[in-house]
Amino acid sequence: GNVTFNAGNIELLGVDLTLKYLATDGLELGFTGNYIDTEFVELGVTNASHRVGDPLDNTAQYGYNLWANYSFNWSDQSTGYLRVDFGRQGKAHYRNRIYDIPAIGFEYHSTSAVTDMLNTRLGWEQDAWSLELYGENLLDEDGFLGPAGLELAAIRPRPRTIGVNVG
């Protein structure tokens, strides 16, 4: 069964930033990012899983994405684009002190990996037709995206994938 209760009060301090720069008629550059600091400041009476000062579970402390998109003409009748983006997600934590075993030094705590993703797309469009070559996770990142590694429930990114879309 599941039990749901209020964990207590959490203090969140952070910033989100999005920048977009039109370098030329066809070239866009962009950045999105965030930083967040979380902390339990007061616990609910039924909360035994955390202590004051613990960070909020499943929340990466930072993340950002850098991207470039270039639009151009392949010919007088067809257009094209090239997009490259790189993103990084910082570590996220999961903590549950109910399952700690101090006698043997076991702490029920799990941390995700710092994840780097590099993706690219090259496309062609003409009339009602399109063709796109793509590469996803070109760095072949395989770390846990979430902090539930102790339960073997954290997901991993898809392996390096290169493909073609036809429309």
C-alpha positions as CSV (number, residue, x, y, z in Angstrom):
1,G,0.0,0.0,0.0
2,N,1.0,3.6,-0.4
3,V,0.9,6.2,2.4
4,T,0.8,9.9,1.5
5,F,1.6,12.7,4.0
6,N,3.0,16.2,4.1
7,A,6.7,15.9,4.5
8,G,7.0,19.4,6.1
9,N,8.2,22.8,4.8
10,I,10.9,23.2,2.3
11,E,12.8,26.3,1.3
12,L,13.6,26.7,-2.4
13,L,15.9,29.3,-3.8
14,G,16.7,29.3,-7.5
15,V,17.0,31.1,-10.8
16,D,15.9,30.2,-14.4
17,L,17.5,31.9,-17.4
18,T,16.7,31.7,-21.1
19,L,18.6,33.6,-23.7
20,K,18.2,33.6,-27.5
21,Y,20.4,35.4,-29.9
22,L,19.7,35.8,-33.6
23,A,23.2,36.0,-34.9
24,T,22.3,36.2,-38.6
25,D,19.1,35.8,-40.7
26,G,19.5,32.0,-40.5
27,L,21.5,31.4,-37.3
28,E,19.9,31.2,-33.8
29,L,21.9,30.5,-30.7
30,G,20.3,29.8,-27.4
31,F,20.9,29.0,-23.7
32,T,18.4,27.8,-21.1
33,G,19.5,27.0,-17.6
34,N,18.5,26.8,-14.0
35,Y,19.9,26.5,-10.5
36,I,17.9,25.5,-7.5
37,D,18.9,25.0,-3.8
38,T,16.4,23.1,-1.7
39,E,16.3,22.3,2.0
40,F,13.9,20.9,4.5
41,V,13.4,23.6,7.1
42,E,10.6,22.0,9.2
43,L,9.4,18.4,9.2
44,G,5.9,17.1,9.5
45,V,5.1,15.1,12.6
46,T,5.0,11.9,10.6
47,N,8.2,12.4,8.7
48,A,10.9,10.0,9.7
49,S,12.5,9.8,6.2
50,H,14.3,13.2,6.3
51,R,16.0,15.6,8.7
52,V,16.1,19.4,8.7
53,G,18.8,20.4,6.2
54,D,18.2,17.5,3.8
55,P,17.7,18.5,0.1
56,L,14.4,17.8,-1.7
57,D,14.3,14.4,-3.3
58,N,14.4,14.0,-7.1
59,T,15.4,17.6,-7.9
60,A,18.6,18.3,-9.8
61,Q,20.5,21.2,-8.4
62,Y,21.2,22.6,-11.9
63,G,20.7,22.0,-15.6
64,Y,21.4,23.8,-18.8
65,N,21.1,23.5,-22.5
66,L,23.1,25.2,-25.3
67,W,21.8,25.1,-28.8
68,A,22.4,26.4,-32.3
69,N,19.9,26.2,-35.2
70,Y,20.9,27.2,-38.8
71,S,18.3,27.6,-41.5
72,F,19.3,27.7,-45.1
73,N,18.2,26.8,-48.7
74,W,19.4,23.6,-50.3
75,S,18.1,25.0,-53.6
76,D,15.5,27.5,-54.9
77,Q,12.7,24.9,-54.2
78,S,14.0,23.3,-51.0
79,T,14.9,24.5,-47.5
80,G,17.1,23.0,-44.9
81,Y,18.3,23.2,-41.3
82,L,21.1,22.1,-39.0
83,R,20.5,21.9,-35.3
84,V,23.0,21.0,-32.6
85,D,22.2,21.0,-28.9
86,F,24.1,20.1,-25.8
87,G,22.6,19.7,-22.4
88,R,23.8,18.9,-18.9
89,Q,21.7,17.9,-15.8
90,G,23.3,18.0,-12.4
91,K,23.0,15.3,-9.7
92,A,19.7,14.7,-8.0
93,H,19.3,12.9,-4.7
94,Y,16.9,10.5,-3.0
95,R,17.0,9.9,0.7
96,N,14.9,7.8,3.1
97,R,16.3,7.5,6.6
98,I,13.7,5.0,7.6
99,Y,15.7,2.3,6.0
100,D,19.2,3.3,7.4
101,I,21.1,0.7,9.4
102,P,23.5,2.7,11.5
103,A,25.1,-0.5,13.1
104,I,26.6,-1.4,9.7
105,G,27.0,2.1,8.3
106,F,24.2,1.7,5.7
107,E,22.5,4.9,4.5
108,Y,19.5,4.6,2.2
109,H,20.7,7.4,-0.1
110,S,21.0,7.4,-3.9
111,T,22.3,10.0,-6.3
112,S,21.8,10.3,-10.1
113,A,24.7,10.8,-12.5
114,V,25.7,14.1,-14.0
115,T,24.2,13.6,-17.5
116,D,25.6,15.2,-20.7
117,M,23.5,14.9,-23.9
118,L,24.6,15.9,-27.4
119,N,22.1,15.7,-30.2
120,T,22.0,16.9,-33.8
121,R,19.6,17.1,-36.8
122,L,20.1,17.9,-40.5
123,G,16.9,18.4,-42.5
124,W,15.6,18.9,-46.0
125,E,12.1,20.1,-46.9
126,Q,10.5,20.6,-50.3
127,D,6.8,20.9,-51.0
128,A,5.1,18.2,-48.9
129,W,8.3,16.1,-48.5
130,S,10.9,16.1,-45.8
131,L,14.0,14.2,-44.9
132,E,15.9,14.4,-41.7
133,L,19.2,12.7,-40.5
134,Y,19.5,12.7,-36.8
135,G,21.9,11.7,-34.0
136,E,20.7,11.5,-30.4
137,N,22.9,10.9,-27.3
138,L,26.0,11.1,-29.5
139,L,28.2,10.9,-26.3
140,D,26.6,7.6,-25.5
141,E,25.7,8.7,-22.0
142,D,24.4,5.8,-19.9
143,G,24.3,7.1,-16.3
144,F,21.1,7.1,-14.2
145,L,18.8,10.1,-15.1
146,G,17.1,9.8,-11.8
147,P,18.3,9.0,-8.3
148,A,16.3,5.8,-7.7
149,G,19.4,3.6,-8.5
150,L,19.2,1.8,-5.1
151,E,15.8,0.4,-6.1
152,L,17.1,-0.3,-9.7
153,A,14.2,1.8,-10.8
154,A,16.1,4.8,-12.2
155,I,15.9,5.2,-15.9
156,R,18.8,5.5,-18.2
157,P,18.9,7.4,-21.5
158,R,18.5,5.7,-24.8
159,P,21.9,4.6,-26.2
160,R,23.5,6.5,-29.0
161,T,20.9,6.5,-31.8
162,I,21.5,7.6,-35.4
163,G,18.6,7.5,-37.9
164,V,16.5,9.0,-40.7
165,N,13.0,10.4,-40.6
166,V,11.1,10.6,-43.9
167,G,7.8,12.5,-44.2
